[in-house]
């Protein structure tokens, strides 16, 4: 599994454009908001956590349709489905999701403090937004794996993946924003929604790869 993770990470780094596209898209979403809401710094600070989360969520969807596409094109996906047990397939999907998150989504978390400054967030708010994105975005990747598995046999499944998984990411978005706001907006709490967010991440870390493995077998049939 470690060798698979390193292989997927190297392939993702060589591709390169996915992470850069995600960061640029994230930056574009956050940068245009002040032009829409005006120069009210207090308003930007209030909506900042929500804007950061929405931008990161949309940027995380980019490239998910390619999660299994290369494996299908070179035949390794068919080999995995023919020789691997269902649980082994799910474990492979889990590792591929971790590699995808590391290469394409982790850079979004890294640039969040800089974008938080654009939204006039306090240092505590920036730290909370970064922490919630670090915990919540893996859940988005695990959910996205199911959509990517369902659309892997389609020639242009990118839009379908987004349509399929976007409604499932709403609970992650709600508790992520609630936790980030709770760190700076009294009397809203930080810890309860943050713990629920972590529980959602763990839940989808189990359910997502299993469902994606079943979807891959179904698409292979």
Phi and psi in degrees as a GROMACS rama.xvg file:
@    title "Ramachandran Plot"
@    xaxis  label "Phi"
@    yaxis  label "Psi"
@TYPE xy
-64.7669  -41.3913  UNK-2
-63.1656  -39.5341  UNK-3
-64.6163  -42.6168  UNK-4
-60.6474  -45.9637  UNK-5
-64.7566  -39.0801  UNK-6
-63.5002  -47.4425  UNK-7
-65.0869  -36.7169  UNK-8
-65.6937  -43.7821  UNK-9
-61.9292  -42.3694  UNK-10
-63.9603  -40.0394  UNK-11
-66.1051  -39.6315  UNK-12
-66.9133  -38.9365  UNK-13
-64.9496  -38.0757  UNK-14
-62.7977  -46.3413  UNK-15
72.7965  -46.6614  UNK-16
-66.418  -26.7414  UNK-17
-62.1308  -49.1701  UNK-18
-65.6427  -42.4689  UNK-19
-64.9473  -41.0301  UNK-20
-62.8956  -42.2979  UNK-21
-62.6794  -44.5176  UNK-22
-64.6863  -42.9897  UNK-23
-65.2281  -38.9435  UNK-24
-65.8433  -43.5476  UNK-25
-57.9689  -46.3022  UNK-26
-62.8063  -40.931  UNK-27
-64.695  -43.0905  UNK-28
-61.2676  -46.4671  UNK-29
-70.6622  -35.6473  UNK-30
-70.8997  -30.6814  UNK-31
-82.5083  -17.2744  UNK-32
-61.1848  -46.8213  UNK-33
-57.5042  -30.7471  UNK-34
-69.4797  -27.8261  UNK-35
-83.6079  -36.7673  UNK-36
-95.6235  -10.954  UNK-37
94.1273  -176.963  UNK-38
-87.4455  19.7031  UNK-39
-75.2541  104.838  UNK-40
-68.845  -34.324  UNK-41
-65.6122  -39.9433  UNK-42
-65.4585  -41.8567  UNK-43
-60.7334  -39.8029  UNK-44
-65.8069  -35.7639  UNK-45
-70.6592  -40.7456  UNK-46
-93.0943  -2.68741  UNK-47
-53.8302  -51.1254  UNK-48
-58.337  -40.0891  UNK-49
-65.8757  -41.1863  UNK-50
-65.2618  -43.0622  UNK-51
-61.2075  -41.4625  UNK-52
-69.0521  -42.2113  UNK-53
-64.8434  -43.1888  UNK-54
-61.9375  -43.2137  UNK-55
-67.0587  -37.8573  UNK-56
-62.3109  -48.5011  UNK-57
-66.5457  -38.7338  UNK-58
-67.652  -31.4582  UNK-59
-68.0031  -24.992  UNK-60
-73.4669  -21.5042  UNK-61
-67.378  131.524  UNK-62
85.7467  -5.41839  UNK-63
-65.3375  -30.6629  UNK-64
-65.237  -17.4923  UNK-65
-91.8216  7.03041  UNK-66
-60.6196  -39.7732  UNK-67
-116.894  0.275906  UNK-68
-65.0773  -45.2132  UNK-69
-63.7116  -38.5266  UNK-70
-65.6904  -35.0735  UNK-71
-70.3395  -37.9989  UNK-72
-69.0586  -36.4109  UNK-73
-92.4711  1.66737  UNK-74
87.1706  -6.2075  UNK-75
-68.5142  -27.4417  UNK-76
-67.3438  -42.7263  UNK-77
-63.6363  -38.9471  UNK-78
-64.0113  -40.9002  UNK-79
-63.2762  -42.1066  UNK-80
-70.6333  -30.1085  UNK-81
-77.5779  -36.1411  UNK-82
-103.602  -20.7332  UNK-83
-92.696  145.471  UNK-84
-72.3201  159.28  UNK-85
-58.0769  -43.0258  UNK-86
-68.8703  -34.0925  UNK-87
-67.4452  -38.2779  UNK-88
-62.2718  -42.3798  UNK-89
-62.8052  -39.1829  UNK-90
-65.8279  -38.7468  UNK-91
-63.6138  -42.1924  UNK-92
-61.5054  -40.7321  UNK-93
-59.0171  -45.8527  UNK-94
-66.1703  -40.158  UNK-95
-64.1718  -36.1865  UNK-96
-65.4057  -42.0545  UNK-97
-62.3191  -42.2185  UNK-98
-65.6598  -41.6664  UNK-99
-62.4083  -42.7535  UNK-100
-63.7134  -42.4722  UNK-101
-61.7796  -41.66  UNK-102
-82.7411  -40.8696  UNK-103
-104.82  -28.4928  UNK-104
-105.929  -35.5679  UNK-105
-55.8907  -38.702  UNK-106
-58.6083  -29.4911  UNK-107
-65.1164  -40.2835  UNK-108
-66.0583  -37.6791  UNK-109
-65.2561  -38.4933  UNK-110
-86.2817  -3.6137  UNK-111
-58.3029  -43.3473  UNK-112
-57.5154  -39.4864  UNK-113
-64.7425  -44.1345  UNK-114
-69.8509  -28.8607  UNK-115
-62.0316  -32.9765  UNK-116
-65.1483  -35.6596  UNK-117
-61.4916  -31.2591  UNK-118
-92.5578  10.3605  UNK-119
60.6501  35.2829  UNK-120
-80.7771  147.765  UNK-121
-69.9569  159.631  UNK-122
-55.396  -39.6721  UNK-123
-64.8632  -39.0239  UNK-124
-66.5059  -38.6191  UNK-125
-63.6669  -43.3205  UNK-126
-63.6157  -40.9852  UNK-127
-66.5276  -42.7277  UNK-128
-63.0011  -41.4801  UNK-129
-64.7614  -42.8707  UNK-130
-65.137  -42.777  UNK-131
-67.843  -35.9732  UNK-132
-67.531  -38.1359  UNK-133
-63.1084  -33.8421  UNK-134
-86.2211  -36.9772  UNK-135
-86.4505  -32.8432  UNK-136
-65.3136  -30.1814  UNK-137
-59.3694  -33.2933  UNK-138
-61.8045  -39.1821  UNK-139
-62.9444  -39.4971  UNK-140
-66.0244  -42.5371  UNK-141
-65.4119  -38.4327  UNK-142
-65.7229  -42.2141  UNK-143
-63.1744  -27.9823  UNK-144
-61.2438  -33.849  UNK-145
-66.413  -47.2842  UNK-146
-63.2359  -39.5746  UNK-147
-64.5751  -37.0231  UNK-148
-68.3066  -37.4748  UNK-149
-69.507  -31.8735  UNK-150
-99.0319  6.01886  UNK-151
-65.1491  -28.8042  UNK-152
-85.7671  -4.56928  UNK-153
-92.8768  141.631  UNK-154
-67.4875  -32.2461  UNK-155
-133.336  75.2369  UNK-156
-98.309  6.65344  UNK-157
-60.2476  -49.2373  UNK-158
-65.2513  -38.2959  UNK-159
-62.3259  -40.6297  UNK-160
-59.656  -45.5715  UNK-161
-63.4959  -43.2142  UNK-162
-64.8147  -37.7122  UNK-163
-70.0489  -41.9377  UNK-164
-97.5914  -17.9526  UNK-165
-59.1643  -43.717  UNK-166
-62.3742  -31.3471  UNK-167
-73.788  -18.7181  UNK-168
-87.172  -5.62802  UNK-169
-59.2134  -45.0797  UNK-170
-59.6178  -38.329  UNK-171
-62.7206  -42.9149  UNK-172
-63.1674  -43.8988  UNK-173
-61.3656  -50.7095  UNK-174
-75.2502  -28.5077  UNK-175
-65.1946  -46.1972  UNK-176
-66.8973  -40.2653  UNK-177
-61.5926  -41.3254  UNK-178
-68.6023  -42.3852  UNK-179
-64.5796  -39.3438  UNK-180
-71.2168  -35.4171  UNK-181
-63.0061  -22.7903  UNK-182
-72.0925  -22.5692  UNK-183
-124.621  -13.2668  UNK-184
-112.27  99.2778  UNK-185
-72.1436  144.685  UNK-186
-96.1117  21.0173  UNK-187
-61.903  133.158  UNK-188
-82.4351  155.841  UNK-189
-100.145  -45.8861  UNK-190
-66.5428  -46.4306  UNK-191
-58.2772  -50.8567  UNK-192
-66.2038  -29.1291  UNK-193
-66.7355  -41.034  UNK-194
-67.2138  -38.1164  UNK-195
-64.5501  -39.7549  UNK-196
-60.2714  -43.8089  UNK-197
-63.5732  -38.8698  UNK-198
-65.0766  -39.5807  UNK-199
-62.6498  -40.7315  UNK-200
-61.3801  -45.2622  UNK-201
-65.7148  -38.8844  UNK-202
-61.2331  -49.6841  UNK-203
-71.5778  -23.2882  UNK-204
-65.5585  -26.6385  UNK-205
-90.7162  -49.0049  UNK-206
-73.5022  -39.7448  UNK-207
-58.7083  -54.9816  UNK-208
-61.4086  -36.9021  UNK-209
-64.2256  -46.5534  UNK-210
-65.1382  -38.3687  UNK-211
-65.7425  -38.6857  UNK-212
-62.8584  -42.6033  UNK-213
-63.7692  -40.2896  UNK-214
-65.8802  -38.0717  UNK-215
-64.2999  -40.6661  UNK-216
-67.0216  -37.2918  UNK-217
-66.4276  -42.9336  UNK-218
-68.0418  -30.7239  UNK-219
-69.7295  -32.0113  UNK-220
